[in-house]
Amino acid sequence: MSYMKLLKLLYLVDREALLRWGRPVSTDRYVSMDRGPVLSKTLDLINEGAEDNIGRIWAKYISSPLGDHEVELVQPDPPNDELSRAEEKLITEIFEKFGRLTRWQIEDHVHTLPEWIDPNGSAIPIQYRDILKAGNKTEVEIESILQELRNIAHLQHCLQTY
């Protein structure tokens, strides 16, 4: 699969999870790039790899870009034990809706998302607030979701440093 298409599909999964459940599937950062929104850390893993644990796990299952910017599974059936059943269903739903599109058709689609801003050759961060606002959440809902996400991030930080 084109890694651009993979990045767009992953973004669409995260975006929909945030709008439905108030939390994304990944903890990646989002940026607007010329070809649409992407998961920033995931793009770095594809382009540069990583020496940390996440990079090693990624490389174990996903190839470096091959000809025509394609990636492929290195090992069949990567583990999904970190995903809930709801997340698995959402991934399937997004793939059924957008998986048959070409990378260019998906690019056209993500360019219509209200949170995407043309960066003109740069990269502009996309905040959770931008996505929630684009999804017609009220200011009260947005603040509640953002507070919950801050609480989760704080807890994760405490657990990592403990």
DAHUVEN-V765699 format. One line per field, one symbol per residue. phi: phi as a letter, one per 40 degrees, with the letter a starting at -180 (. if undefined). A space follows every 10 residues. Layout:
BEGIN
phi->???
END
This chain:
BEGIN
phi->.dcccdcccc cccccccccc bgacccbccb bcbdchcbcc ccdccccbga cccccccdcc bbccdcdffb baccbcfccb cccccccccc dccccccbcc ccdcccddcc ccccccbccf gbabdbcddc cccccgcccc cccccccccc cccccccccc cc
END
